[in-house]
Amino acid sequence: MEYKFGGSETNQKTVLGHPSGLFVLFFTEMWERFSYYGMRALLVLFLVSAVLDGGWGWERAEALQLYAFYTGLVYVTPIFGGLIADKITGYRKAVIIGAFLMTLGHASMAFEISSDIFFYAGLVLLIVGNGMFKPNISSMVGQLYKDQGKEKDAGYTIFYMGINSGAFLGILLCGYIGESVGWHYGFGLAGIFMLVGMLQFYFAQGIFGKIGSKPAKADELDDVIEDSVENAAEAIDSVIDDAEKSKVTRDRLIVISVLAFFTIFFWWAFEQAGGSMTIFAADYTDRVLEGSSGMTFKIINTLLTVVPMIIITWVLGMLFKQTYGKYALSNIILGLGFVVIWGIVIWMLSRQFADDAPEVPASWFGILNSFFIIAFAPLFSKIWKSKYNPSGPVKFAIGLILLGLGFGILSFGSMGIPLGAKTASVSMVFLVLAYLFHTLGELCVSPVGLSYVSKLAPAKLVGLMFGIWFVANFIANTAAGITGSYIDPIVEEHGMATFFLIFTVIPAGAGVVMLLLNKTLIRMMHGIR
């Protein structure tokens, strides 16, 4: 009997029209993103927090430099993690190894109160673990489907929602616990749910059949590595020769390079979210709400938290129905994880409602990105399918300009902050609007860039081109933290408004240049849309 989907017989049972295995990957990725974004939300806040408040009391510049290297390196290690999985471990083992290393990393950071070495060891484990985990779980999603049609696209869309669900919950809960209870508790919570994700994947991996299994026997390993290196070298030489002969191939590679270059400007500014924008939220934003504004926040925050939790729990119930009989232990672990999450959510909301003047956690603003993605992604999807669908370069340009506009709003809101001020009370409305425009910009750039790499790159060089794309993200994230580390001297000499104006002018200017290049780039795509 021929199965419709890849994987085992159980994987043919569907949830929302998709193979059950997709939702095993969905929840595994959700917990990984929970842990990653939960930790990232706390990293800079913990480092700059006073020693009396449990932090390390670092200068802002030092904290943002460490943030730069951490967020940059997590985009480099996936290149090697994908290669190791392809040639040595297979995708499934790589995912388990990566999840285990990240669990150890979060656990190590939870013990930072004992010794600094635990903190730095934790960061290293997270960077290496992310490299093993991130590229390989995404590869497994594609192998669940036997065709390249709309079902696969829809499957990746659902998987992307898992990413945003995890980011949302991680920032919300780890951020709240880290800021209000203790930093190491926030780091520890991220580790607990990374462990949940690893275990539920491990005990359900049989659902994937041969998908992601080890590609070669151990005694064949040396030959595989040697042959693959030789084959890769021959493929690259062949494509380079073809590129020299073919103007079409050469032009398309140039377009990829141009898009990769401009994506650096986008993520360089966008990634201020975990750095300078977090500092702005902590020290320059009025986060104490009283009276009607406090009650409004409590209601909005409750809806933002409970509604997604109900939807995700409903999906969990459908997965239980299809897979519990075969993979009971995985389901039980996953279910217990959600029981704990619901308990934390109810505890957090009850504490906030009991407070007459609740203080919004500085990390809370980070959830807005995930919320706005979930809210606006369907609209953008419809626009891209309509007659109003702009070209790829125009989408990039719109994204860069929207990003700049978001920082322009922050710059305007910061105009009243005196030179050199270490604190202020700017309305939180400016941060909310900034995150809105940044997310609208992300929806124009992030999915579009990856799509064009896969469309424009010749088959023999798709992997290499994606590697270049990861390198561009590494440059952007590293530069984001380093640039953000100059916040104090810039604020002292020129003011906070000028600091954010830098991130207004440069991305918006890059967007204008992209608009000017639109016709040239379309011509160089040679029919690819």
Protein Blocks (a to p, Z undefined) as FASTA:
>chain_A
ZZfbgcjfklmpcgehiafklmmmmmmmmmmmmmmmmmmmmmmmmmmpcfklopnopafk
lmmmmmmmmmmmmmmmmmmmmmmmmmmnommlmmmmmmmmmmmmmmmmmmmmmpmklmmm
mmmmmmmmmmmmmmmmmmmmmmmpcbfbfklmmmmmmmmmmmmmmmmmmmmmmmmmmmmn
omklmmmmmmmmmmmmmmmmmmmmmmnomnopafbdfklmmmmmmmmmmmmmmmmmmmmm
mmmmmmklmmmmmmmmmmmmmmmmmmmmmmmmmmmmmmmmmmmccfbdghjllmmmmmmm
mmmmmmmmmmmmmmmmmmmmmmmmmmmmlmmmmmmmmmmmmmmmmmmmmmmmmpmbacdd
fklmmmmmmmmmmmmmmmmmmmmmmmklccfklmmmmmmmmmmmmmmmmmmmmmmpcghi
abdcddfklmmmmmmmmmmmmmmmmmmmmmmmmmmpcfklmmmmmmmmmmmmmmmmmmmm
mmmmmmmmmmmmnojklmmmmmmmmmmmmmmmmmmmmmmmmmmnnopZZ
